[in-house]
């Protein structure tokens, strides 16, 4: 079994925040794959089912970001899972908007949700880092992550969430390469889709001229012209 965790803050006030992209991704997976309904458990909201052949539980901690580890730790203990069975989806300042990367273990880089997870379950879980970009200065980070995605972000955000949902069965199965390929197919589709180019339209012949498919009459030979003149003056 896999425990797939999305990080964010609970409540309508935070729904559209950049910090809540982990919640957004889990909502899309649950909707597209028929998981759920969402139920209150483990100090969070959970939805259960299968992604491909793998049984999964989706978890959105409702403890606020800086206490996320409490919820995840409680769920892990109940399900008798190890950190290797946990995948955490979270916002990442150090990746450009729309980019995502998989990472196993490592530091928390100042992310409050990851810091809490480290305290409660250790560092050996898998992370799906979802790029939201950096505001440019560390003093603006708090306001940046706690503000909503802007209108120009909507297209890349929709593509990213669709790609994560497409690849969710591969993510659950531990096939990181195929998962990232599924995401890339949404966020960076190939320019040549393999579709046949439309047939060129026929250009109509100019008025007063014969159509191109009507061949011109062959020129008369000199002998034919002399014969015609002879017949004319008889």
GINORBEL-V96998 format. One record per residue. N is the residue number from 0. PHI is phi as a letter, one per 40 degrees, with the letter a starting at -180 (none if undefined). Layout:
# GINORBEL-V96998
n = {N:N}
phi = {PHI:PHI}
This chain:
# GINORBEL-V96998
n = {0:1:2:3:4:5:6:7:8:9:10:11:12:13:14:15:16:17:18:19:20:21:22:23:24:25:26:27:28:29:30:31:32:33:34:35:36:37:38:39:40:41:42:43:44:45:46:47:48:49:50:51:52:53:54:55:56:57:58:59:60:61:62:63:64:65:66:67:68:69:70:71:72:73:74:75:76:77:78:79:80:81:82:83:84:85:86:87:88:89:90:91:92:93:94:95:96:97:98:99:100:101:102:103:104:105:106:107:108:109:110:111:112:113:114:115:116:117:118:119:120:121:122:123:124:125:126:127:128:129:130:131:132:133:134:135:136:137:138:139:140:141:142:143:144:145:146:147:148:149:150:151:152:153:154:155:156:157:158:159:160:161:162:163:164:165:166:167:168:169:170:171:172:173:174:175:176:177:178:179:180:181:182:183:184:185:186:187:188:189:190:191:192:193:194:195:196:197:198:199:200:201:202:203:204:205:206:207:208:209:210:211:212:213:214:215:216:217:218:219:220:221:222:223:224:225:226:227:228:229:230:231:232:233}
phi = {none:b:b:b:b:b:c:i:b:c:h:c:d:b:d:c:c:d:c:b:c:c:c:d:c:c:c:c:d:c:c:c:b:g:c:h:c:c:b:c:a:f:f:a:b:b:b:b:i:b:b:g:c:b:c:b:b:c:b:b:d:b:c:g:d:c:b:d:c:c:c:c:c:c:c:c:c:c:c:f:b:b:d:c:c:b:b:b:b:a:c:b:c:c:b:c:d:g:c:a:a:c:a:b:g:h:c:c:f:g:c:c:c:c:d:c:c:d:c:c:b:g:b:c:c:c:b:b:c:b:c:b:g:b:c:h:a:c:c:c:c:d:c:c:c:c:b:c:d:c:d:c:c:c:c:c:c:c:c:c:c:c:c:c:c:d:c:d:c:c:c:c:c:g:c:c:c:c:c:c:c:c:c:c:c:c:c:a:c:c:c:c:c:g:c:c:c:c:c:c:c:c:c:c:c:c:d:g:b:c:c:c:c:c:c:c:c:c:c:c:c:c:c:c:c:c:c:c:c:c:c:c:c:c}
